[in-house]
């Protein structure tokens, strides 16, 4: 808790980082693509345009959704932990260690009944026309599911959905873009039936 060794902002550590690796090259070493992550619980690329979404679990106050357009991939990004938690200053005695700062497009308070964000996917299926192009995510403890659209680098039209998924631990998508929601209690749900 609190990243006492400041690993997330230390470029000499692989902790708190988003790494890339060339799997086609024998002996390839991981390269740091982003620093300043706390505990990303699922990240995904939008299959339509390659934009990146990360759900990063907070320390104690804020859960966050981060967005990075495909055009910024390939340059070092800094998601801010442990200088920031969500959009607020977390540690007054730490500074960012370079990279382009990525601020969350959406945050929600980490207080009961919420405890931990679970990241999902941008819906690209055909069963629910109104959901197309929306990024879905939820909270593990409350089971609440939200979706949002990103426009101009900001979250727009954040919606809380009427259904809940108890112990929401993951999302999945199939080849046709259908969205699945996974409960740690053993049930898999599909958006749109």
Protein Blocks (a to p, Z undefined) as FASTA:
>chain_A
ZZlnommmmmkbcghiacdddfkbghiacddfbghifbdghiaddfknopacdddddfkl
pccdddddfklgoiacdehiakbgcjbcfblkbcceejjddddfbdcddddfbfbdcddd
ddfbfklmmlgopacdddfklopacddddeehiaehiacdfbdcehiabdcddfkopacd
ddfklpacdehZZ
